Every structure is written in structure tokens, then in C-alpha cells.
Amino acid sequence: MTDTIRPQPGILDIALYVAGDSKVAGVDRPLKLSSNENPFGPSPAAIEAFRAAAGSLHRYPSSDHAGLRAAIGAVHGLDADRIICGAGSDEVITLLCQAYAGPGDEIIHTEHGFLMYRISALGAGARPVAVPERERVVDVDEILAAVTPRTRLVFLANPANPTGTMLPEAELARLADRLAPGVLVVLDGAYAEYAAICDGAVALATTRPNVVVTRTFSKLHGLGGLRIGWGYGPRAVIDVLNRLRAPFNLSTAQLDAAEAAVRDRAHAAFGVAENARLRAWLAERLRALGLGCDTSQANFVLARFADAAAAAACDAALRGQGIIVRGVAAYGLAHCLRITVGTEADCARLVAAVAAHLGAGGA
Ligand SMILES: *Cc1c(COP(=O)(O)O)cnc(C)c1O
């Protein structure tokens, strides 16, 4: 009986996404450094806008998101007609896969790439293709070598999660310009604001017919709980995605809070500056403790241990201290732990706990 009711091919190949842990048994308020959340929370103006939206819950929200798109366009210097908003950038990624790939098609992501690319590819019935990275850095030549006549989309995050590494804009341009016609490259800029070396590639998406960027309110803007993201790209692509998008995919509370958040540039600038300062300190302390740590352009660092067992032991020791970091075995990095940059006090507490563990012979 049950095997006559079957989902579309590919769906059962999806491994359920496991979010960053938020609980430790017996600990009241653990220090959560597992989901790259902004330790300072959202702009007070965003919280106020969210509260104010309670007064109009009986009204349908805007379906064209004109207010939010105009705000994003003004702040980032972009044409608002080329922006689409979604319930997190996850939704924009899903729409891209559904619109541009299906059974028989291939979607390229990289070795340690964000798991949502594979999930969304399978959800569209397409085949996800993983290409190698070079020492935790995306390799444009490997991507180009993996392209076949069936390739429809290439996903890469810049800065990447969970490695924190990044390609310069010239490399992204080389990728876009060498890809076969008909292959769309999606540059996931979830951490773009935190990067010192690239502007989030919006210039590329402005000038190339085959480049889309995605962005989110979940990280720097501190609104992960509210689910808002956006994409920017060629008008024709945005038009296609809008046809597929549910008309009321974002609530009034989401739209209003996001608009207030993007307009609060001082709050964003503070978050970027604190992150840059503490990210450098954290990486330096971890290296001083003998751990490998690439230079991160995001709001987390990836600590490398001798092997998977050493990483797991440190993870367990941190949990014992009420600190939750992210094991990244699902990303092919079982010997690493991803650690979100918290406040100065959070970072100090994390480093002290790692040092105590390693000093006790935990290396
Ligand atoms: C966190 C993250 C996102 C954001 O997803 P939302 O759905 O916008 O919360 C997108 N891409 C990457 C690589 C991320 O790490």
C-alpha cells in the first residue's frame, strides 16, 4: 500500500537538514555559536516595526514587496526591479532550482558547499554534482571542468560556509564568462557584508546575463528567526522567479522588519566592525593553541584539529561548559569545528574553554 504512494524521484535522496544545535542537557542558557547568528540581535527599529505589524494582522501583505525592494535598492545602489524577496534566501535558492532545472539536468555545487544546494537540486528532480575544492577554497577550474551539456546551475557561496574562504571578484568574473551559454551561476552572498575583499558581486550580477546573487537578513541583520532573503540578477531571471513565487510568501511583519533593518546602516556597520575585530582575535588565539584556522571573511571561523576524534572531543568538552559550536562532518570536514564570532565576552569564554580542554591533554 505505502509503496504505491511515491514522491517524485530525488526526494527520498534528500538527507534531512540538521540545524545548528541550541540545547545542552542540564544547561539553562547555553552559549550558542553554532548558527552564525548576529550576537547583537537585530536593529531596534526592526523590532519596533515587527511589533507595529501586529496592528494589521487581518490584512494581506504586499505581494510585490515594493517597499522592501525599494529600500534594498536604495541602500545597495541597485535597480529595485531586478530584486526578488523570499522567505530566507533558502526560498530564492529553491525557486532558482525549480525554475531552471529538472529531471536529467545537473546542478553543480562545491565539495564543502552549503547543504541547501544539494537539497534544492534533488527537490527539483535534478542531479547535484559536487566538485572538489583546493584546500577548502573553491576552484573555478574544477567547476568549469565539471560542466556538461546537462549543467543548468552552479551554486557557490562567497564567502563560503563553512570554510569562510572567498574568491576575488576577478575569479567570479572568469567563471561567469567561461561558463557555457545557458548555465546560470548563483553567488550566495549570505556573508557578503562581512567580507573585506569583495562587494558581494552585485556588479557582476548587474553586467552579466548569467549571474544571480542571493542575500539574507538572517546573518548580519540578525533576523534569522523571521525568514527574509533576497536575490538580484538579470531582469529576465527575476521575472521567471516571480511567476513561480507564491504571491504572499512574505508577511507584513517580515517585510516591515526587513525594511527597517536594511535602512539602519549604523547598526549594520557596528556589527561588521565588531565582527572583523573579534574574528581576527579569535583566529589568532586558536592558532596560538595549535589549531589550523584559515583567514575567514565571514562571521565564523573554522578550527581544524588533528583528526575527527580530536574535533569531537573538543566539541564534547565545550558542551560540558555550556558552549555549542557546529560540527561540520556533513560538509566533509569531520576534523573541523565551525565557531560563530560572538561578542567579546563570548569569544573570550570560547577561547578559555578550548585552551582548558587542550591544556588537559585534549589535543
Ligand atoms: C545562513 C546561510 C544562508 C541564509 O539562509 P536564509 O534562508 O536566508 O536564512 C544562505 N546561504 C548560506 C551559505 C548560509 O550559510
The ligand as an ORCA input file, in Angstrom:
! r2SCAN-3c Opt
* xyz 0 1
  C      22.918     31.117      6.551
  C      23.104     30.922      5.101
  C      22.116     31.326      4.210
  C      20.912     32.054      4.700
  O      19.794     31.312      4.583
  P      18.406     32.023      4.942
  O      17.429     31.093      4.320
  O      18.418     33.355      4.290
  O      18.320     32.091      6.420
  C      22.321     31.156      2.861
  N      23.467     30.619      2.401
  C      24.449     30.254      3.221
  C      25.717     29.715      2.664
  C      24.288     30.375      4.592
  O      25.258     29.972      5.420
*
